[in-house]
Structure formats: C-alpha cells, structure tokens
Amino acid sequence: MLLSYFGLECHNAWSVLWSITIIGGLILPILFYRHLKTFTENKRENLKTRLTFFNLIEYIFIQASLALFFTSGQTLCYVSDGQNGLELAFTAWIALPILIGLSALFNWTLKSQNEKK
C-alpha cells in the first residue's frame, strides 16, 4: 500500500516487494553468520535478543519471498475470489523449517567456536 501511495501500480509494488525480500532473505543469514563468528563471551549475553530479532526479520523475508511462487501481484491486487492473500498463510508454514535449519547452523557455529577455545 505504501509503494502504491508513492505512485507504483499495485502489481508492480508487489514485484518490488518480492525483489527486496528475496535479496534480504539471502543476505541477512550471511551477515548474521559473519556477525556470529565474531561473538565473544561478553556479547553472548545479548545473543537471545539478536537471534529473536534475526528470526523475526528473516521469517518475514522468507514468507514474502515464497509468495512469489504461489500467487502473482495481479491476483493479489485485482482478483477477489475469496482467497485473496490466503497463499501468504501457507508460505508462513513453509518458512518455519528454513528458520529451523538456519538456527541449527548457527548453533553448530557457536558450538564449534566453544570447542576451539
């Protein structure tokens, strides 16, 4: 809606949104992994908060990115068949195993750092 307010047509706004979320969904885990590799014992106190924030943002990115495969901007904007946007709920369930996999990778990284010390 915000992109449409700035003059982008609705289905083009969805394309822009999907592009941003795909890029963000790919880059954010890499950045967090690099950040995790530099953690010291002092920084681990805030790890739970940072991981929660990462999971929230990544969950949104994954969910929005996967919607591209189940619907189109044209459908979301102009079709009212009673299921408008229902596809987004299904992508939320698909995003959960991806987040679990990323969490396992981060946990493995932290354990390997502890073993090196």
GIJO-V694280 format. One record per residue. N is the residue number from 1. BURIAL is I if it has 16 or more other ideal C-beta (glycine too) atoms within 10 Angstrom, else O. Layout:
n->(N/N)
burial->(BURIAL/BURIAL)
This chain:
n->(1/2/3/4/5/6/7/8/9/10/11/12/13/14/15/16/17/18/19/20/21/22/23/24/25/26/27/28/29/30/31/32/33/34/35/36/37/38/39/40/41/42/43/44/45/46/47/48/49/50/51/52/53/54/55/56/57/58/59/60/61/62/63/64/65/66/67/68/69/70/71/72/73/74/75/76/77/78/79/80/81/82/83/84/85/86/87/88/89/90/91/92/93/94/95/96/97/98/99/100/101/102/103/104/105/106/107/108/109/110/111/112/113/114/115/116/117)
burial->(O/O/I/O/O/O/O/O/O/O/O/O/I/I/O/O/I/I/O/O/I/I/O/I/I/O/O/I/I/O/O/I/O/O/O/I/O/O/O/O/O/O/O/O/O/O/O/O/O/O/I/O/O/I/I/O/O/I/I/O/I/I/I/I/I/I/I/I/O/O/I/I/I/O/I/I/I/O/O/O/O/O/O/O/O/O/I/O/O/O/I/O/O/O/I/O/O/I/I/O/O/I/O/O/O/I/O/O/O/O/O/O/O/O/O/O/O)
